[in-house]
Amino acid sequence: MHTSLKKKLVELELYLLKADVRVSVQDLDQLIHDDFLEFGGSGISFGKKEVLKQLPREKCPEFSATAFELRHLSCDVAQLVYRATMKKPGEFITRYSLRSSLWRKSQGRWQMIFHQGTPCEPF
Protein backbone atom coordinates (compact mmCIF):
# COMPACT_ATOMS: atom_id res chain seq x y z
CA MET A 1 0.00 0.00 0.00
CA HIS A 2 2.80 2.44 0.86
CA THR A 3 4.31 2.04 -2.61
CA SER A 4 1.08 2.83 -4.43
CA LEU A 5 0.27 5.69 -2.04
CA LYS A 6 3.75 7.14 -2.47
CA LYS A 7 3.40 6.94 -6.25
CA LYS A 8 -0.01 8.66 -6.11
CA LEU A 9 1.13 11.49 -3.83
CA VAL A 10 4.35 12.09 -5.77
CA GLU A 11 2.24 12.37 -8.94
CA LEU A 12 -0.06 14.90 -7.24
CA GLU A 13 2.87 16.88 -5.85
CA LEU A 14 4.57 17.06 -9.25
CA TYR A 15 1.25 17.94 -10.86
CA LEU A 16 0.97 20.96 -8.55
CA LEU A 17 4.38 22.17 -9.74
CA LYS A 18 3.30 22.26 -13.40
CA ALA A 19 2.75 25.69 -14.96
CA ASP A 20 -0.62 24.82 -16.52
CA VAL A 21 -1.95 23.58 -13.18
CA ARG A 22 -0.66 26.57 -11.20
CA VAL A 23 -2.67 28.96 -13.39
CA SER A 24 -5.88 26.92 -13.10
CA VAL A 25 -8.05 27.97 -10.16
CA GLN A 26 -10.22 24.89 -10.82
CA ASP A 27 -7.27 22.46 -10.62
CA LEU A 28 -5.84 24.19 -7.55
CA ASP A 29 -9.23 24.14 -5.85
CA GLN A 30 -9.49 20.37 -6.39
CA LEU A 31 -5.98 19.62 -5.13
CA ILE A 32 -5.80 21.94 -2.13
CA HIS A 33 -7.86 21.28 0.99
CA ASP A 34 -10.11 24.07 2.30
CA ASP A 35 -8.09 24.14 5.57
CA PHE A 36 -4.76 24.42 3.72
CA LEU A 37 -1.88 26.30 5.37
CA GLU A 38 1.57 27.00 3.93
CA PHE A 39 4.71 28.34 5.56
CA GLY A 40 6.64 29.74 2.62
CA GLY A 41 10.40 30.00 2.32
CA SER A 42 10.01 33.75 2.87
CA GLY A 43 8.58 33.10 6.33
CA ILE A 44 5.09 34.22 5.31
CA SER A 45 2.13 31.92 5.94
CA PHE A 46 -0.97 31.78 3.78
CA GLY A 47 -4.06 29.69 3.16
CA LYS A 48 -6.06 28.33 0.26
CA LYS A 49 -7.79 31.64 -0.45
CA GLU A 50 -4.44 33.38 -0.98
CA VAL A 51 -3.12 30.51 -3.13
CA LEU A 52 -6.16 30.59 -5.42
CA LYS A 53 -5.78 34.35 -5.79
CA GLN A 54 -1.99 34.61 -6.19
CA LEU A 55 -0.68 31.51 -8.01
CA PRO A 56 -2.64 32.00 -11.26
CA ARG A 57 -1.15 35.52 -11.52
CA GLU A 58 2.48 34.47 -11.09
CA LYS A 59 4.89 33.41 -13.79
CA CYS A 60 5.65 29.80 -12.98
CA PRO A 61 9.18 29.03 -11.84
CA GLU A 62 11.07 26.05 -13.23
CA PHE A 63 11.01 23.28 -10.62
CA SER A 64 12.77 19.99 -10.10
CA ALA A 65 11.98 17.64 -7.23
CA THR A 66 13.85 14.55 -6.01
CA ALA A 67 14.41 12.24 -3.04
CA PHE A 68 10.75 11.75 -2.18
CA GLU A 69 10.00 10.00 1.11
CA LEU A 70 6.56 9.06 2.40
CA ARG A 71 5.38 8.83 6.01
CA HIS A 72 1.91 7.33 6.37
CA LEU A 73 0.64 9.09 9.52
CA SER A 74 -2.89 7.65 9.66
CA CYS A 75 -5.42 6.01 7.36
CA ASP A 76 -6.25 9.38 5.80
CA VAL A 77 -3.12 11.53 6.34
CA ALA A 78 0.35 11.16 4.83
CA GLN A 79 3.48 13.30 4.74
CA LEU A 80 5.63 13.64 1.65
CA VAL A 81 9.11 15.13 2.08
CA TYR A 82 11.53 15.90 -0.73
CA ARG A 83 14.24 18.17 -2.09
CA ALA A 84 13.45 20.80 -4.68
CA THR A 85 15.17 23.35 -6.86
CA MET A 86 13.46 26.40 -8.24
CA LYS A 87 14.51 28.96 -10.81
CA LYS A 88 12.27 31.99 -11.28
CA PRO A 89 11.70 33.36 -14.79
CA GLY A 90 14.38 35.85 -15.76
CA GLU A 91 16.70 34.85 -12.89
CA PHE A 92 19.93 32.91 -13.10
CA ILE A 93 19.90 31.88 -9.45
CA THR A 94 18.78 28.36 -8.54
CA ARG A 95 17.11 28.20 -5.13
CA TYR A 96 17.29 25.00 -3.09
CA SER A 97 14.76 23.87 -0.51
CA LEU A 98 13.65 21.00 1.66
CA ARG A 99 9.89 20.56 1.34
CA SER A 100 7.21 18.87 3.37
CA SER A 101 3.58 18.39 2.39
CA LEU A 102 0.76 16.86 4.36
CA TRP A 103 -1.91 15.18 2.26
CA ARG A 104 -5.35 14.30 3.60
CA LYS A 105 -7.82 11.93 2.01
CA SER A 106 -11.23 13.58 2.05
CA GLN A 107 -14.34 12.39 0.21
CA GLY A 108 -12.32 9.77 -1.66
CA ARG A 109 -9.56 12.06 -2.95
CA TRP A 110 -6.21 13.24 -1.66
CA GLN A 111 -5.76 16.97 -1.08
CA MET A 112 -2.79 18.94 0.21
CA ILE A 113 -3.62 20.37 3.63
CA PHE A 114 -0.18 21.73 4.62
CA HIS A 115 3.06 22.65 2.88
CA GLN A 116 6.38 24.07 4.02
CA GLY A 117 9.40 24.95 1.92
CA THR A 118 12.59 25.65 3.86
CA PRO A 119 15.54 27.21 2.01
CA CYS A 120 18.73 25.16 2.31
CA GLU A 121 22.27 24.87 1.00
CA PRO A 122 22.73 23.48 -2.52
CA PHE A 123 22.63 19.70 -2.74
Contacts in CASP RR format, 6 or more apart in sequence:
PFRMAT RR
TARGET T0000
AUTHOR 0000-0000-0000
METHOD contacts of the structure
MODEL  1
MHTSLKKKLVELELYLLKADVRVSVQDLDQLIHDDFLEFGGSGISFGKKE
VLKQLPREKCPEFSATAFELRHLSCDVAQLVYRATMKKPGEFITRYSLRS
SLWRKSQGRWQMIFHQGTPCEPF
1 72 0 8 1.000
2 70 0 8 1.000
2 72 0 8 1.000
5 70 0 8 1.000
5 72 0 8 1.000
5 78 0 8 1.000
6 68 0 8 1.000
6 70 0 8 1.000
6 80 0 8 1.000
8 110 0 8 1.000
9 70 0 8 1.000
9 78 0 8 1.000
9 80 0 8 1.000
9 101 0 8 1.000
9 103 0 8 1.000
9 110 0 8 1.000
10 68 0 8 1.000
10 80 0 8 1.000
12 31 0 8 1.000
12 103 0 8 1.000
12 110 0 8 1.000
12 112 0 8 1.000
13 65 0 8 1.000
13 68 0 8 1.000
13 80 0 8 1.000
13 82 0 8 1.000
13 101 0 8 1.000
13 112 0 8 1.000
14 65 0 8 1.000
15 21 0 8 1.000
15 31 0 8 1.000
16 22 0 8 1.000
16 28 0 8 1.000
16 31 0 8 1.000
16 112 0 8 1.000
17 63 0 8 1.000
17 65 0 8 1.000
18 60 0 8 1.000
19 60 0 8 1.000
21 27 0 8 1.000
21 28 0 8 1.000
21 31 0 8 1.000
22 28 0 8 1.000
22 55 0 8 1.000
22 56 0 8 1.000
22 58 0 8 1.000
22 60 0 8 1.000
23 55 0 8 1.000
23 56 0 8 1.000
23 60 0 8 1.000
24 56 0 8 1.000
25 52 0 8 1.000
25 56 0 8 1.000
28 51 0 8 1.000
28 52 0 8 1.000
28 55 0 8 1.000
28 56 0 8 1.000
29 48 0 8 1.000
29 52 0 8 1.000
30 109 0 8 1.000
30 111 0 8 1.000
31 111 0 8 1.000
31 112 0 8 1.000
32 48 0 8 1.000
32 51 0 8 1.000
32 52 0 8 1.000
32 111 0 8 1.000
32 112 0 8 1.000
33 48 0 8 1.000
33 104 0 8 1.000
33 106 0 8 1.000
33 111 0 8 1.000
33 112 0 8 1.000
33 113 0 8 1.000
34 48 0 8 1.000
35 48 0 8 1.000
35 113 0 8 1.000
36 47 0 8 1.000
36 48 0 8 1.000
36 51 0 8 1.000
36 111 0 8 1.000
36 112 0 8 1.000
36 113 0 8 1.000
36 114 0 8 1.000
36 115 0 8 1.000
37 45 0 8 1.000
37 46 0 8 1.000
37 47 0 8 1.000
37 113 0 8 1.000
37 114 0 8 1.000
37 115 0 8 1.000
38 45 0 8 1.000
38 46 0 8 1.000
38 47 0 8 1.000
38 51 0 8 1.000
38 114 0 8 1.000
38 115 0 8 1.000
38 116 0 8 1.000
39 45 0 8 1.000
39 115 0 8 1.000
39 116 0 8 1.000
39 117 0 8 1.000
40 46 0 8 1.000
40 115 0 8 1.000
40 116 0 8 1.000
40 117 0 8 1.000
41 97 0 8 1.000
41 116 0 8 1.000
41 117 0 8 1.000
41 118 0 8 1.000
41 119 0 8 1.000
46 54 0 8 1.000
59 88 0 8 1.000
59 89 0 8 1.000
60 89 0 8 1.000
61 86 0 8 1.000
61 87 0 8 1.000
61 88 0 8 1.000
61 89 0 8 1.000
62 86 0 8 1.000
62 87 0 8 1.000
62 89 0 8 1.000
63 84 0 8 1.000
63 85 0 8 1.000
63 86 0 8 1.000
64 84 0 8 1.000
64 85 0 8 1.000
65 82 0 8 1.000
65 83 0 8 1.000
65 84 0 8 1.000
65 99 0 8 1.000
66 82 0 8 1.000
66 83 0 8 1.000
66 84 0 8 1.000
67 82 0 8 1.000
67 83 0 8 1.000
68 80 0 8 1.000
68 81 0 8 1.000
68 82 0 8 1.000
69 80 0 8 1.000
69 81 0 8 1.000
69 82 0 8 1.000
70 78 0 8 1.000
70 79 0 8 1.000
70 80 0 8 1.000
71 78 0 8 1.000
71 79 0 8 1.000
71 81 0 8 1.000
72 78 0 8 1.000
73 79 0 8 1.000
73 102 0 8 1.000
75 105 0 8 1.000
76 104 0 8 1.000
76 105 0 8 1.000
76 106 0 8 1.000
77 102 0 8 1.000
77 103 0 8 1.000
77 104 0 8 1.000
77 105 0 8 1.000
77 113 0 8 1.000
78 102 0 8 1.000
78 103 0 8 1.000
78 110 0 8 1.000
79 100 0 8 1.000
79 101 0 8 1.000
79 102 0 8 1.000
79 103 0 8 1.000
80 100 0 8 1.000
80 101 0 8 1.000
80 103 0 8 1.000
81 98 0 8 1.000
81 99 0 8 1.000
81 100 0 8 1.000
81 101 0 8 1.000
82 98 0 8 1.000
82 99 0 8 1.000
83 96 0 8 1.000
83 97 0 8 1.000
83 98 0 8 1.000
83 99 0 8 1.000
83 123 0 8 1.000
84 96 0 8 1.000
84 97 0 8 1.000
84 98 0 8 1.000
84 99 0 8 1.000
84 117 0 8 1.000
85 94 0 8 1.000
85 95 0 8 1.000
85 96 0 8 1.000
85 97 0 8 1.000
86 94 0 8 1.000
86 95 0 8 1.000
86 97 0 8 1.000
87 93 0 8 1.000
87 94 0 8 1.000
87 95 0 8 1.000
88 95 0 8 1.000
94 122 0 8 1.000
95 119 0 8 1.000
96 119 0 8 1.000
96 120 0 8 1.000
96 121 0 8 1.000
96 122 0 8 1.000
96 123 0 8 1.000
97 117 0 8 1.000
97 118 0 8 1.000
97 119 0 8 1.000
97 120 0 8 1.000
98 117 0 8 1.000
98 118 0 8 1.000
98 120 0 8 1.000
99 115 0 8 1.000
99 116 0 8 1.000
99 117 0 8 1.000
99 118 0 8 1.000
100 114 0 8 1.000
100 115 0 8 1.000
100 116 0 8 1.000
100 117 0 8 1.000
101 112 0 8 1.000
101 114 0 8 1.000
101 115 0 8 1.000
101 116 0 8 1.000
102 112 0 8 1.000
102 113 0 8 1.000
102 114 0 8 1.000
102 115 0 8 1.000
103 110 0 8 1.000
103 111 0 8 1.000
103 112 0 8 1.000
103 113 0 8 1.000
104 110 0 8 1.000
104 111 0 8 1.000
104 113 0 8 1.000
105 111 0 8 1.000
END
